[in-house]
Amino acid sequence: MGEQLPKILLIEDEAGLVMTIRDRLEEERYEVETAMDGLVGFEKAKLGAFDLIILDLMLPKKGGLDICRDLRQLRIETPIIMLTAKGQVVDKVLGLKLGADDYMQKPFEMMELMARVEVQLRKKRVPQKKELLEGYEFDDVVIDFKRMTVKKEGEDLSLSAKEFQLLRFLAENEGVILTRDQLLNEVWGYDALPSTRTVDVHIAWLRQKLEEDSRYPKHILTVHGFGYKFVG
Ligand code: CA
């Protein structure tokens, strides 16, 4: 299983700039997805499946500041580099306050953008290994990561080690879409059984144990075309 290329979402409405930035990012071996208006961009960003978002400030349908604020409200913590046109009166402080991580004024050197992209991606990798959660609660489920116990309605549930590790990884990445490959690597490791089907099976077991109705899960969600996502 090769290393996954970092995925970058570029939300920008100037076609020329989209092309230039995308080409350059792809040269740097990033995987790039683009959106040319704010609404489409927001819908894509909301999935939480990107490692970085490059976000123009002035966009049709939904502006960069609104996108930034709404993403952070949804607890999507993907790093954001904001772009702004030359001469635009921009409240940099506001942008940063709304949750942007960096800010660049057009026109900029592509090399500088690439450097800042790298900084943000590096920054993201570190906090991804978050301090370990000690416990987690949702509905009537109480997970104690230290004691490795899970209770539902006060009753102890019996979870296998893998189910527990999987649940823990999901909960630690609340709101983030995780691919089957990611889950397989994180929970089973590289010597894992060859199939991502293993992941699906364990997800199904967890749902049966934890969800009120495993046919209509409310916490361990399937994100079609991507993988799974946990919401508390
Ligand atoms: Ca624009």
Boltz pocket constraint, residues with backbone or C-beta under 6 A from the ligand:
constraints:
  - pocket:
      binder: B
      contacts: [[A, 12], [A, 13], [A, 14], [A, 56], [A, 57], [A, 58], [A, 59]]
      max_distance: 6.0
